[in-house]
Amino acid sequence: MQVEEVRRLLVDRLGGGPRPPSPESARAVVAELARPEVLGPLVRRLSAGAVDLPECTRLSYRHVLGFDKLVLLSGAPRFMLRVHFWPGPVGAEPEDIHNHRCAIASAVVRGRVRMECYEPAAEGVPAVVYRETIDGPGGAWRLRRVGEARLRLVCAERYGAGRSYGLDARTLHRVVSEEPTVTLFLETAPQRSVTDVYVRVPGRAGRAGGVSGGRAGRAGPPPKTPLAPAVYLAELDALARSLGC
């Protein structure tokens, strides 16, 4: 599938009307694009130069939640298609529990992740609540503490290669990579201007899964440092070769 074909597919499937795309429609299209026979040739074309390199590298960086984020196609504000490279559990910090500004979908290309969903509950895990905004596409994170809450784990499921999921913008969740993992991630049109970030409180009864060291678990979020073009292209080339292209 050619690059422009992928763009048209995303536009057609996600729509451009007043209603945002559903998590299921996002999941279906990212699952189709994540098939090795589709993703491999796409990544190979991009690594060979069929990409807006300055724009894609500007939006690609080592994410504070522990993975390398590489933008493949930027169709903002309607969509952004990207690859996430997760290093696995060694040295990685657990994600903050968070939601998104838009419906999202993810498909596992290689490896395995555990996805956990949460909801507010009187007897849940204690957490500090932040509101996150971003200074435009690729801009700095801005966090504002808004209070405390408790969260209850409502489901946890493992996803291996070939599996995919979609989430509503407001669904609270976190992802844990259990081994080196590659995922294809689709961000749809924004529905909100903020993200809710829950940082679990250390040392209290009821703690589950450790303490987050993500966006708010440090002395403020770190700056986003765009990947160098050579690093970006090398990672794409390695992915294409791993997919047989």
N, C-alpha and C positions, 0 to 999 in steps of 0.2 A: 504494500500500500504506500503510495507516494505521500509526501508531507502535506500537500494541499488537499489530498483526499481525506487525510486524518482530520484536518481543520474543518472541512465540510461536514464530515461525519459528526464531529463534536457539536457544531452549530445546529445541525439538523436534529440530533437526538436531544440536545439540551434545550432547544427552543429559544425564542427571544421575546416571548410575550410578557404580560404583566405578572403572571404567576411563576414563581421559581421552579426549577426542575425538582423532581422528587428524588429522594435518596436511591430509590430503586432504578430510576432511569439513569442516574449517574453510575450506579453499580454495574448495570448491564453494559454500558459503553466502555467503562474502564476494564471490565472483564474481557471484552472482545479485543481491546487494544493490547492487553497484557499477554495474549497468546504468543508463544515464541515465534511462530511464523509471521506474525504481524509486527511485534515489537522489535525483533531482531533487525529486519531490513530498515525499519524506521530509524532506529538508533544508529545503524551503520550510515545511513544517508546524512543524518545530523552530524555525526562525528567527522564525516568527509566534507562538511562545509555547508550543508543545506539547512543552515540555522542562522538566526540573527544573533551572532556571537556576542556583541556588546550588550544587547538587552538580556540575553539568557544568562550570561555570566554575572551581570549586575544583580540578578535576582537569585543567584545560586550561591550557597554558603554552607558552612558547618553549623547546623541548627543547634540552638541551646538545649534542645531535648535529646541530643545525642546522635543524630544521623547527618549524613551529607545530603543536602537538598539540591538536586540538579533540575532546573527548569528545561523541559524539552520544547514546549510550545506555549507562548504567552498570548492568550486571546482575551486579556483583561479588557473590560470587567466581566465578560461572559464566562470565561473559563481560564484555568491554568493547568496544564498537564506537566507533571514532573515525576522524577524518579527519586526515591529515598534509598540510600545505602546505610543500613544499620550494621554496626560493628559486632553485635552480639552482647552477651551479658558482662564480659570481662571489661572492667573499667568504665562501663556505662552507668550513668545515673538514671534512676527511674523517672519517667515522665511525670510532670504535674498532671493532675486531673483537670481537664479543660473541655470547653466546647469550641465551636467555630462561628464565624460570621456567615457561613453559607453551608448548604448541604455538601457533603464530601463523600468520596468513595475511594477505596483502596483495593488493589489486587496484589497478592503475593506472587512474585515472579520466581524467587528462589529463597529457600530458607523457611523460617517459621516465626510467627509472632503470637503473642497472647493479647487479646483485646478485652478490656474490662469496662463495663458500663456501671455508672453510679447514679444515685438519686438522693436528694436531701432526706434525712431521717433523724428523728429525735435521739436515737440511741446509736448513731453511726460513728464513723471515724472523725475525730476533730480536725478541723482545717481552718486556715486563714484564707479569706476570700479577697481576690483582687479583680479589678476591671482592667483589661488590657486594650489599648488602642495602638494603632500603627501610623506613623507619619507617611502615609501614602505607600504605594507598592514598593516593596524592598526597603522601606524606611525603618527607623528605629522603633523598638518596642517602648511603650509607655505604660507603666503599671501604677495603679492607685489602689491602696488598701481600702476596702469597704466594710470589713467586719469579719465575723467568724461564723462557722456553720459546722454541721456534721453530715457526713455522707455515708450511705449504705451501698455496698456492692450488690448489684442486682443480677449481673451475669458476667461470666468469663468464658471465653471460647478461644481455642487455638485455631490458627489459620496457617495452612501450609501452601506450598506451590500449587497454583491453579484455583485457589479459593479467593473469594472477594466479599466485601461488605460495603454497605452504604449507611450513612448516619445523617439524621436531621441536624440542622445547625445547632440546636440547643442541647443535644445529647451530651451529657458529661461522660467522659471516657479517658482512658489512657492506654497506650500500647507499649508492650514490653517485647523486645526482640530476644528470643531464646537461643539464637545462633546467628552468625552472619547472614543477613537477609537483604533482599532487594524487593522493594514494592513500587508499583506504579500508582500514583496518587492523582486524583482529579479534584480540583477545587472549582466550584460552580459560582454563579453570580452572587454577590453579597446580598444578604437579607438583613444584616445588623451591622452596626458600626463598632461594636465591642465584642470582646471575648471574655468569658468568665474563667478565671484560673483559681484553682483550689490547691493550696500548699498544705500538706498534712503536717500536723504539729508534732515535733519529736518528744519522746519521753513520756507520753500520756498513755493511760490504759486504753486499749481498743485500737492501738496502732496496727495497721496492716501493711505489709509489704515494704517497710522501710520509709525513709524520709525523703521527700523530693529535693533534688538539687537543681531543678530546672529554672524556668524564667525568673521566678520570684524567690528561689531558695538561696540566692546569693545577695551580695550588696548591690542590688539592681541588675537588670538584664545586661549581658555583655553586648558590645556592638556587633552588627552584622558585617563580616568581612567577606566581600565577594571572592569566589574562587578565581584563581588565575586562569586565563584561557587555556594554558597548557594542561593544567590539572583537570579542568572541566572536560577537555577533549580526550584526555587519557582515560578518565573514568568511563566516558561513553564508549570509547574503543574497547576497553576491557569488558564492558557489559555486552557489546555486540559480539565479541568473540565467544563469550560464555554462552550466548544464545545460538551459536553456530553460524554467525555471519561475518 
